[in-house]
Structure formats: C-alpha cells, structure tokens
Amino acid sequence: MNIEETINADIKTAMLAKDSKKLEALRAVKSVLLLLKTSSEGLTEDSANKALQKEVKKRKESAEIYKTQNRPDLEEVENFQANVIESYLPKQLSEDEIKTKLVTLIAQLGVTNPAEMGKVMGAANKLFAGKADNKIVSTLIKQLLG
C-alpha cells in the first residue's frame, strides 16, 4: 500500500473514531499529497517524504512561535499534527549513523578541504533523502571537513 492509500485508510479510521484532531492533520497531509500529485514533479516516495518533512518542519516552527508568544493551546495543536505527520515518514537516522555514513562518503569522494563542501552536500542529499535533516547533515559535514 502506498502512502496515499495509507492516508486515505487512516482518514476513514479517524472519521469513524470521530478523532477530529487526527483527522485535521491527515487531511493536511492528503492536501499536500494531492498538490504533489498534480505538480510536474509527480507523486513518488522521495517527493512525498520531502513534502512531509517540510510540513513537519513548518509545524514545529509554528509551535516554537506559539510557545514564545505564550499560546500553549495552539502550540499543542501544531506539535500534535507534527507527530501525526512524522509517523508517515521513514525512521530518521541518528547523528552517529549520519556521521558514520558521511565519513565513508567523504573518503569515497576524496574530499579533504572545506572548500569542497558543496560536492559532499550534493551527494549527501541523495544519500539521506527523507532520512535525515539537512541542517544536521550540513553541520556534521562542516565538522568533519573543518
């Protein structure tokens, strides 16, 4: 079952359970997937994962803003939706796993100085697509090359 079918089945389950909070999050995911499906990129597993990661990131950033503005009610909604969306993403790699793979990648590419970070970052984006946050990957590459 692909992600679209999974989301549709979970929407039905949430409707039957009258779980409005989860239903709202699932409908947001379905909306993103429909937009992706009709775009020139098309709906692939990688594109879906990237889109869902973006949605999680948006919600976490919104939750932080609500937290600073002392709005725990809205913060809770954003965090809940982020958690629901994250459950459809592949398991994220730990920092240690990322670091290990980056050491191997840097050795394969033969990169030795920080000026060639873009070369490593490009290959890392393909390697970690949907499995790691690019911010963490970038930070680790800087540490390893610096």
MDTraj code that builds the backbone (N, CA, C; nanometers):
import mdtraj as md
import numpy as np

residues = "MET ASN ILE GLU GLU THR ILE ASN ALA ASP ILE LYS THR ALA MET LEU ALA LYS ASP SER LYS LYS LEU GLU ALA LEU ARG ALA VAL LYS SER VAL LEU LEU LEU LEU LYS THR SER SER GLU GLY LEU THR GLU ASP SER ALA ASN LYS ALA LEU GLN LYS GLU VAL LYS LYS ARG LYS GLU SER ALA GLU ILE TYR LYS THR GLN ASN ARG PRO ASP LEU GLU GLU VAL GLU ASN PHE GLN ALA ASN VAL ILE GLU SER TYR LEU PRO LYS GLN LEU SER GLU ASP GLU ILE LYS THR LYS LEU VAL THR LEU ILE ALA GLN LEU GLY VAL THR ASN PRO ALA GLU MET GLY LYS VAL MET GLY ALA ALA ASN LYS LEU PHE ALA GLY LYS ALA ASP ASN LYS ILE VAL SER THR LEU ILE LYS GLN LEU LEU GLY".split()
xyz = np.array([
    [0.0857, -0.1179, 0.0000],
    [0.0000, 0.0000, 0.0000],
    [0.0901, 0.1240, 0.0000],
    [0.0666, 0.2158, -0.0954],
    [0.1486, 0.3360, -0.0993],
    [0.0981, 0.4389, 0.0026],
    [0.1697, 0.5485, 0.0132],
    [0.1386, 0.6465, 0.1184],
    [-0.0001, 0.7082, 0.1006],
    [-0.0399, 0.7306, -0.0238],
    [-0.1708, 0.7905, -0.0497],
    [-0.2838, 0.6990, -0.0020],
    [-0.2709, 0.5710, -0.0310],
    [-0.3723, 0.4747, 0.0121],
    [-0.3742, 0.4621, 0.1644],
    [-0.2562, 0.4662, 0.2243],
    [-0.2452, 0.4581, 0.3701],
    [-0.3148, 0.5765, 0.4358],
    [-0.2891, 0.6961, 0.3830],
    [-0.3508, 0.8180, 0.4374],
    [-0.5028, 0.8101, 0.4243],
    [-0.5514, 0.7686, 0.3072],
    [-0.6963, 0.7581, 0.2866],
    [-0.7598, 0.6589, 0.3844],
    [-0.6942, 0.5467, 0.4057],
    [-0.7463, 0.4470, 0.5008],
    [-0.7472, 0.5037, 0.6428],
    [-0.6402, 0.5772, 0.6788],
    [-0.6328, 0.6359, 0.8126],
    [-0.7345, 0.7484, 0.8311],
    [-0.7653, 0.8190, 0.7237],
    [-0.8693, 0.9231, 0.7307],
    [-1.0036, 0.8581, 0.7626],
    [-1.0336, 0.7477, 0.6949],
    [-1.1594, 0.6763, 0.7211],
    [-1.1651, 0.6297, 0.8666],
    [-1.0542, 0.5752, 0.9144],
    [-1.0479, 0.5267, 1.0526],
    [-1.0705, 0.6414, 1.1510],
    [-1.0057, 0.7553, 1.1247],
    [-1.0203, 0.8721, 1.2131],
    [-1.1634, 0.9249, 1.2097],
    [-1.2257, 0.9211, 1.0925],
    [-1.3653, 0.9667, 1.0815],
    [-1.4577, 0.8766, 1.1632],
    [-1.4377, 0.7457, 1.1514],
    [-1.5210, 0.6518, 1.2253],
    [-1.4992, 0.6644, 1.3756],
    [-1.3767, 0.6955, 1.4143],
    [-1.3446, 0.7106, 1.5567],
    [-1.3802, 0.8506, 1.6082],
    [-1.4231, 0.9380, 1.5169],
    [-1.4568, 1.0774, 1.5499],
    [-1.3388, 1.1491, 1.6168],
    [-1.2186, 1.1213, 1.5651],
    [-1.0953, 1.1823, 1.6140],
    [-1.0652, 1.3050, 1.5275],
    [-1.1240, 1.4172, 1.5642],
    [-1.1148, 1.5370, 1.4812],
    [-0.9737, 1.5945, 1.4734],
    [-0.8971, 1.5835, 1.5815],
    [-0.7602, 1.6359, 1.5799],
    [-0.6731, 1.5601, 1.4790],
    [-0.6827, 1.4286, 1.4826],
    [-0.6038, 1.3478, 1.3907],
    [-0.6544, 1.3646, 1.2474],
    [-0.7844, 1.3756, 1.2334],
    [-0.8455, 1.3929, 1.1016],
    [-0.7959, 1.5214, 1.0354],
    [-0.7850, 1.6278, 1.1138],
    [-0.7359, 1.7555, 1.0610],
    [-0.5925, 1.7407, 1.0084],
    [-0.5083, 1.6729, 1.0834],
    [-0.3693, 1.6515, 1.0422],
    [-0.3627, 1.5644, 0.9163],
    [-0.4427, 1.4596, 0.9121],
    [-0.4425, 1.3696, 0.7970],
    [-0.4939, 1.4388, 0.6708],
    [-0.5919, 1.5245, 0.6870],
    [-0.6425, 1.5984, 0.5706],
    [-0.5373, 1.6954, 0.5177],
    [-0.4581, 1.7518, 0.6065],
    [-0.3493, 1.8393, 0.5641],
    [-0.2463, 1.7594, 0.4836],
    [-0.2182, 1.6389, 0.5288],
    [-0.1247, 1.5522, 0.4573],
    [-0.1811, 1.5163, 0.3205],
    [-0.3085, 1.4819, 0.3173],
    [-0.3723, 1.4458, 0.1900],
    [-0.3676, 1.5634, 0.0925],
    [-0.3888, 1.6829, 0.1434],
    [-0.3830, 1.8029, 0.0608],
    [-0.2440, 1.8191, -0.0015],
    [-0.1414, 1.8015, 0.0798],
    [-0.0040, 1.8130, 0.0301],
    [0.0232, 1.7079, -0.0772],
    [-0.0227, 1.5859, -0.0531],
    [-0.0003, 1.4779, -0.1494],
    [-0.0750, 1.5032, -0.2805],
    [-0.1962, 1.5573, -0.2711],
    [-0.2720, 1.5888, -0.3929],
    [-0.2031, 1.6983, -0.4742],
    [-0.1516, 1.8001, -0.4052],
    [-0.0785, 1.9065, -0.4746],
    [0.0463, 1.8504, -0.5421],
    [0.1120, 1.7617, -0.4742],
    [0.2321, 1.6985, -0.5279],
    [0.1988, 1.6120, -0.6487],
    [0.0884, 1.5411, -0.6394],
    [0.0458, 1.4514, -0.7463],
    [0.0157, 1.5286, -0.8751],
    [-0.0394, 1.6467, -0.8608],
    [-0.0769, 1.7260, -0.9778],
    [0.0363, 1.8164, -1.0265],
    [0.1457, 1.8225, -0.9510],
    [0.2579, 1.9071, -0.9927],
    [0.3387, 1.8346, -1.1009],
    [0.4325, 1.9070, -1.1573],
    [0.5174, 1.8479, -1.2615],
    [0.6082, 1.7399, -1.2044],
    [0.6380, 1.7498, -1.0745],
    [0.7264, 1.6530, -1.0087],
    [0.6616, 1.5150, -0.9980],
    [0.5317, 1.5132, -0.9727],
    [0.4610, 1.3867, -0.9569],
    [0.4781, 1.3306, -0.8173],
    [0.3978, 1.2319, -0.7851],
    [0.3989, 1.1721, -0.6521],
    [0.4864, 1.0472, -0.6535],
    [0.6052, 1.0604, -0.5960],
    [0.6946, 0.9468, -0.5775],
    [0.7206, 0.9345, -0.4284],
    [0.7819, 0.8259, -0.3892],
    [0.8097, 0.8068, -0.2477],
    [0.9037, 0.9165, -0.1956],
    [1.0071, 0.9476, -0.2739],
    [1.1018, 1.0517, -0.2328],
    [1.0358, 1.1886, -0.2239],
    [0.9562, 1.2237, -0.3263],
    [0.8921, 1.3550, -0.3253],
    [0.7913, 1.3655, -0.2109],
    [0.7218, 1.2560, -0.1828],
    [0.6261, 1.2551, -0.0713],
    [0.6990, 1.2731, 0.0615],
    [0.8108, 1.2029, 0.0789],
    [0.8875, 1.2158, 0.2025],
    [0.9394, 1.3577, 0.2217],
    [0.9896, 1.4174, 0.1141],
    [1.0400, 1.5546, 0.1237],
    [0.9272, 1.6514, 0.1605],
    [0.8115, 1.6336, 0.0970],
    [0.6974, 1.7209, 0.1247],
    [0.6497, 1.7054, 0.2688],
    [0.6454, 1.5817, 0.3170],
    [0.6013, 1.5584, 0.4547],
    [0.7030, 1.6138, 0.5539],
    [0.8309, 1.6026, 0.5219],
    [0.9326, 1.6610, 0.6094],
    [0.9155, 1.8126, 0.6182],
    [0.8839, 1.8729, 0.5049],
    [0.8604, 2.0174, 0.5025],
    [0.7430, 2.0552, 0.5927],
    [0.6376, 1.9744, 0.5851],
    [0.5193, 2.0006, 0.6664],
    [0.5495, 1.9863, 0.8154],
    [0.6274, 1.8855, 0.8500],
    [0.6661, 1.8668, 0.9903],
    [0.7473, 1.9864, 1.0374],
    [0.8406, 2.0282, 0.9540],
    [0.9265, 2.1421, 0.9890],
    [0.8424, 2.2693, 1.0094],
    [0.7466, 2.2920, 0.9203],
    [0.6576, 2.4091, 0.9328],
    [0.5843, 2.4071, 1.0660],
    [0.5303, 2.2908, 1.0997],
    [0.4520, 2.2804, 1.2227],
    [0.5386, 2.2971, 1.3469],
    [0.6584, 2.2436, 1.3431],
    [0.7478, 2.2600, 1.4584],
    [0.7897, 2.4058, 1.4750],
    [0.8145, 2.4738, 1.3636],
    [0.8485, 2.6159, 1.3706],
    [0.7306, 2.6970, 1.4236],
    [0.6120, 2.6640, 1.3786],
    [0.4920, 2.7328, 1.4269],
    [0.4738, 2.7090, 1.5763],
    [0.4974, 2.5854, 1.6190],
    [0.4840, 2.5527, 1.7616],
    [0.5821, 2.6347, 1.8447],
    [0.7034, 2.6523, 1.7944],
    [0.8029, 2.7344, 1.8653],
    [0.7560, 2.8791, 1.8770],
    [0.7010, 2.9305, 1.7699],
    [0.6500, 3.0686, 1.7718],
    [0.5369, 3.0814, 1.8736],
    [0.4458, 2.9847, 1.8717],
    [0.3350, 2.9881, 1.9677],
    [0.3857, 2.9778, 2.1113],
    [0.4909, 2.9004, 2.1301],
    [0.5485, 2.8856, 2.2632],
    [0.6061, 3.0182, 2.3119],
    [0.6771, 3.0882, 2.2241],
    [0.7350, 3.2174, 2.2637],
    [0.6269, 3.3227, 2.2874],
    [0.5133, 3.3057, 2.2222],
    [0.4043, 3.4013, 2.2378],
    [0.3061, 3.3587, 2.3468],
    [0.3444, 3.2562, 2.4208],
    [0.2645, 3.2083, 2.5331],
    [0.1238, 3.1651, 2.4900],
    [0.1185, 3.0816, 2.3859],
    [-0.0081, 3.0268, 2.3354],
    [-0.0011, 2.8739, 2.3368],
    [-0.0046, 2.8134, 2.4569],
    [0.0104, 2.6676, 2.4658],
    [-0.0996, 2.5903, 2.3939],
    [-0.2180, 2.6497, 2.3806],
    [-0.3276, 2.5819, 2.3112],
    [-0.2919, 2.5577, 2.1639],
    [-0.2392, 2.6612, 2.0982],
    [-0.2029, 2.6488, 1.9569],
    [-0.0742, 2.5679, 1.9395],
    [0.0157, 2.5813, 2.0346],
    [0.1410, 2.5053, 2.0311],
    [0.1111, 2.3552, 2.0347],
    [0.0168, 2.3170, 2.1203],
    [-0.0201, 2.1760, 2.1338],
    [-0.0755, 2.1205, 2.0028],
    [-0.1590, 2.1979, 1.9340],
    [-0.2173, 2.1548, 1.8070],
    [-0.1069, 2.1319, 1.7036],
    [-0.0137, 2.2257, 1.6934],
    [0.0951, 2.2145, 1.5957],
    [0.1840, 2.0942, 1.6259],
    [0.2168, 2.0741, 1.7522],
    [0.3011, 1.9599, 1.7894],
    [0.2303, 1.8275, 1.7623],
    [0.1003, 1.8223, 1.7900],
    [0.0237, 1.7013, 1.7640],
    [0.0251, 1.6684, 1.6144],
    [-0.0003, 1.7709, 1.5320],
    [-0.0015, 1.7490, 1.3874],
    [0.1362, 1.7071, 1.3370],
    [0.2413, 1.7675, 1.3905],
    [0.3774, 1.7303, 1.3509],
    [0.4032, 1.5834, 1.3832],
    [0.3581, 1.5386, 1.5002],
    [0.3773, 1.3990, 1.5393],
    [0.3001, 1.3031, 1.4492],
    [0.1784, 1.3412, 1.4120],
    [0.0977, 1.2566, 1.3236],
    [0.1666, 1.2446, 1.1879],
    [0.2128, 1.3568, 1.1343],
    [0.2778, 1.3555, 1.0028],
    [0.4089, 1.2768, 1.0088],
    [0.4848, 1.2932, 1.1174],
    [0.6120, 1.2218, 1.1314],
    [0.5932, 1.0703, 1.1296],
    [0.4771, 1.0244, 1.1747],
    [0.4545, 0.8802, 1.1781],
    [0.4499, 0.8192, 1.0374],
    [0.4354, 0.9009, 0.9339],
    [0.4316, 0.8520, 0.7955],
    [0.5673, 0.8640, 0.7268],
    [0.6647, 0.9198, 0.7968],
    [0.7989, 0.9338, 0.7410],
    [0.8840, 0.8138, 0.7789],
    [0.9845, 0.7833, 0.6957],
    [1.0749, 0.6747, 0.7347],
    [1.1516, 0.7156, 0.8603],
    [1.1999, 0.6171, 0.9335],
    [1.2734, 0.6435, 1.0571],
    [1.3935, 0.7319, 1.0262],
    [1.4074, 0.8389, 1.1032],
    [1.5190, 0.9311, 1.0852],
    [1.6463, 0.8688, 1.1425],
    [1.7566, 0.8912, 1.0743],
    [1.8851, 0.8397, 1.1194],
    [1.9358, 0.9208, 1.2379],
    [2.0077, 0.8549, 1.3268],
    [2.0664, 0.9252, 1.4409],
    [2.1907, 0.9997, 1.3935],
    [2.2397, 1.0911, 1.4775],
    [2.3593, 1.1676, 1.4412],
    [2.4784, 1.0758, 1.4198],
    [2.4915, 0.9730, 1.5026],
    [2.6035, 0.8801, 1.4895],
    [2.5975, 0.8040, 1.3564],
    [2.4762, 0.7614, 1.3179],
    [2.4605, 0.6906, 1.1910],
    [2.4940, 0.7821, 1.0728],
    [2.4492, 0.9073, 1.0822],
    [2.4772, 1.0047, 0.9767],
    [2.6274, 1.0277, 0.9671],
    [2.6912, 1.0468, 1.0816],
    [2.8352, 1.0747, 1.0860],
    [2.9134, 0.9591, 1.0233],
    [2.8763, 0.8367, 1.0572],
    [2.9451, 0.7189, 1.0034],
    [2.9350, 0.7149, 0.8512],
    [2.8152, 0.7379, 0.8000],
    [2.7952, 0.7350, 0.6546],
    [2.8669, 0.8513, 0.5867],
    [2.8715, 0.9677, 0.6535],
    [2.9409, 1.0832, 0.5963],
    [3.0912, 1.0599, 0.5871],
    [3.1488, 0.9963, 0.6886],
    [3.2928, 0.9662, 0.6860],
    [3.3236, 0.8792, 0.5636],
    [3.2406, 0.7792, 0.5405],
    [3.2577, 0.6903, 0.4251],
    [3.2408, 0.7680, 0.2950],
    [3.1386, 0.8527, 0.2887],
    [3.1108, 0.9307, 0.1690],
    [3.2254, 1.0262, 0.1370],
    [3.2774, 1.0938, 0.2384],
    [3.3875, 1.1882, 0.2188],
    [3.5115, 1.1138, 0.1679],
    [3.5363, 0.9955, 0.2219],
    [3.6502, 0.9139, 0.1767],
    [3.6314, 0.8715, 0.0309],
    [3.5089, 0.8321, -0.0058],
    [3.4806, 0.7903, -0.1436],
    [3.5010, 0.9051, -0.2419],
    [3.4584, 1.0246, -0.2006],
    [3.4696, 1.1406, -0.2891],
    [3.6108, 1.1980, -0.2913],
    [3.6904, 1.1628, -0.1940],
    [3.8273, 1.2127, -0.1875],
    [3.8361, 1.3595, -0.1500],
    [3.7383, 1.4090, -0.0782],
    [3.7343, 1.5494, -0.0375],
    [3.8179, 1.5668, 0.0891],
    [3.9013, 1.6717, 0.0898],
    [3.9873, 1.6937, 0.2060],
    [3.9737, 1.8323, 0.2675],
    [3.9238, 1.9276, 0.1903],
    [3.9153, 2.0632, 0.2471],
    [3.7723, 2.1175, 0.2451],
    [3.7441, 2.2126, 0.3341],
    [3.6087, 2.2694, 0.3461],
    [3.5578, 2.3381, 0.2188],
    [3.6463, 2.3756, 0.1301],
    [3.6043, 2.4433, 0.0070],
    [3.5209, 2.3511, -0.0828],
    [3.5364, 2.2213, -0.0637],
    [3.4631, 2.1245, -0.1457],
    [3.3376, 2.0717, -0.0768],
    [3.2881, 2.1470, 0.0205],
    [3.1707, 2.1050, 0.0968],
    [3.0486, 2.0832, 0.0075],
    [3.0332, 2.1653, -0.0951],
    [2.9180, 2.1533, -0.1851],
    [2.9119, 2.0184, -0.2533],
    [3.0277, 1.9667, -0.2889],
    [3.0374, 1.8347, -0.3530],
    [2.9828, 1.7262, -0.2585],
    [3.0251, 1.7340, -0.1324],
    [2.9809, 1.6361, -0.0317],
    [2.8323, 1.6541, -0.0035],
    [2.7895, 1.7796, 0.0088],
    [2.6493, 1.8089, 0.0411],
    [2.5558, 1.7551, -0.0680],
    [2.5942, 1.7706, -0.1938],
    [2.5128, 1.7208, -0.3046],
    [2.4945, 1.5706, -0.2989],
    [2.6052, 1.5006, -0.2737],
    [2.5988, 1.3548, -0.2640],
    [2.5219, 1.3124, -0.1379],
    [2.5399, 1.3872, -0.0302],
    [2.4719, 1.3556, 0.0958],
    [2.3204, 1.3734, 0.0829],
    [2.2785, 1.4760, 0.0080],
    [2.1347, 1.4975, -0.0120],
    [2.0698, 1.3757, -0.0769],
    [2.1393, 1.3178, -0.1744],
    [2.0851, 1.1990, -0.2406],
    [2.0879, 1.0786, -0.1467],
    [2.1963, 1.0665, -0.0711],
    [2.2135, 0.9531, 0.0194],
    [2.1113, 0.9532, 0.1333],
    [2.0848, 1.0725, 0.1890],
    [1.9984, 1.0834, 0.3068],
    [1.8578, 1.1323, 0.2761],
    [1.8165, 1.1326, 0.1508],
    [1.6862, 1.1854, 0.1115],
    [1.5745, 1.1290, 0.1983],
    [1.5123, 1.2167, 0.2765],
    [1.3995, 1.1760, 0.3601],
    [1.4372, 1.1041, 0.4877],
    [1.5656, 1.0802, 0.5100],
    [1.6073, 1.0036, 0.6269],
    [1.6826, 1.0868, 0.7290],
    [1.7186, 1.2101, 0.6904],
    [1.7943, 1.2950, 0.7835],
    [1.7669, 1.4415, 0.7525],
    [1.7725, 1.5231, 0.8559],
    [1.7532, 1.6672, 0.8416],
    [1.8789, 1.7277, 0.7793],
    [1.8616, 1.8046, 0.6716],
    [1.9760, 1.8634, 0.6020],
    [2.0584, 1.9559, 0.6905],
    [1.9952, 2.0178, 0.7872],
    [2.0668, 2.1066, 0.8779],
    [2.1703, 2.0279, 0.9593],
    [2.1303, 1.9121, 1.0085],
    [2.2206, 1.8262, 1.0852],
    [2.3329, 1.7753, 0.9946],
    [2.2961, 1.7327, 0.8733],
    [2.3946, 1.6819, 0.7779],
    [2.4983, 1.7898, 0.7477],
    [2.4512, 1.9103, 0.7213],
    [2.5405, 2.0221, 0.6904],
    [2.6373, 2.0506, 0.8053],
    [2.5847, 2.0530, 0.9262],
    [2.6675, 2.0788, 1.0453],
    [2.7747, 1.9716, 1.0597],
    [2.7362, 1.8459, 1.0413],
    [2.8317, 1.7357, 1.0539],
    [2.9387, 1.7399, 0.9467],
    [2.9001, 1.7772, 0.8245],
    [2.9989, 1.7881, 0.7156],
    [3.1008, 1.8964, 0.7497],
    [3.0520, 2.0100, 0.7997],
    [3.1436, 2.1188, 0.8396],
    [3.2415, 2.0712, 0.9442],
    [3.1912, 1.9963, 1.0431],
    [3.2782, 1.9444, 1.1500],
    [3.3827, 1.8481, 1.0927],
    [3.3399, 1.7591, 1.0048],
    [3.4306, 1.6583, 0.9514],
    [3.5354, 1.7186, 0.8575],
    [3.4981, 1.8208, 0.7837],
    [3.5931, 1.8839, 0.6906],
    [3.6769, 1.9923, 0.7577],
    [3.6279, 2.0472, 0.8662],
    [3.6971, 2.1572, 0.9335],
    [3.8006, 2.1043, 1.0229],
])
top = md.Topology()
chain = top.add_chain()
for i, resn in enumerate(residues, 1):
    res = top.add_residue(resn, chain, resSeq=i)
    for name in ("N", "CA", "C"):
        top.add_atom(name, md.element.get_by_symbol(name[0]), res)
traj = md.Trajectory(xyz[None], top)
